[in-house]
Amino acid sequence: MESKEKSSSPISGYVVLTITIALILGSLGLLIATKFPLFGITLLLGLIMTPGFFFVNPNGSVVLVLFGKYKGTVKENGFFWVNPFYYKKKISLRARNFDSERVKVNDSIGNPILISVILVWRVRDTFAAAFEVDDYENFVRVQTDAAVRKLAGSYPYDNFDDAQAEITLRSGLDEVNEHLEREIEERLSIAGIEILEARIGYLAYAEEIAGAMLRRQQATAIVAARHKIVEGAVSMVEMALHEINQKQLIDLDEEKKAAMVSNLMVVLCADKDVSPVVNSGTLHH
């Protein structure tokens, strides 16, 4: 959107303040001394000039409007004077933080989740912030909430239910945050808002499914651990049989090999300590 903002360079307030004070005090003194009506008019003129004074703080701005017509924006720091009939609206140009409330939404596969966003923003175009939207601060809050809801519906929370998902809210934070920033910036550009940073501040399953999802994650972790244990046990049994055959420690037939493999797998894969059994006979008894 093309910016309609234009700069304004008002008169120094110190010069006009000196003139105004001199005009008010001089007119007041002459009016009391002479009681001449003309000095009453000059006194009134001096009082009318006083609403024209204003100041601009660092990283601040003042939007000037005269009877509904935009006259410009003052961004220079200092003390100034303008037409006393100007309406002056102050707009801060400082960076601001917005930590949204945690909202309950559904991810792309329908799981209810809680999500919030941390947003760093500032006003870039004072004309758009003042006149394109009714209340730019409230506009930031509402549109950020809408962007978060749309983002949550675009990705699954994780890939447990969607194994084909390469990017999830939980694991693809960099890509998700970039998507969130683009979405919010697109929505807030109409208000002249610049997005400095947007990222997910809180992410979790909703309370009603959090327990079930935790048990599922635990079960998945257990299965993955068992898979690794079995994989390692098979490798160790294979290595043991190879060493026995290579060093010719004992002649094992197929039955003895099966018994040995069974015993080793039980020992290596068991989740409890194994109790040793002393065999006083042969391998067949």
Buried (B, 14 or more C-beta within 10 A) or exposed (E): EEEEBEEBEBEEBEEBBEEBEEBBEBBBEBBEEEEEEEBBEBBEEBBEBBBBBBEBEEEBBBBBBEEEEBBBBBBEEEBBBBEEEBEBBBBBBEEBEBEBEBBEBBBBBEBBBBBBBBBBBBBBBBBBBBBBBEEBBEBBBEBBBEBBBBBBEBBBBBBBBBEEBEBBBBBBBEEBBEBBBBBBBEBBBBBBBBBEEBBBEBBBBBEEEBEEBEEBEEEEEEEEEEEEBEEEBBEBBEEEBEEBEEEEEEEBEEEEBEEBBEEBBEBBEEEEEEEEEEEEEEEEE
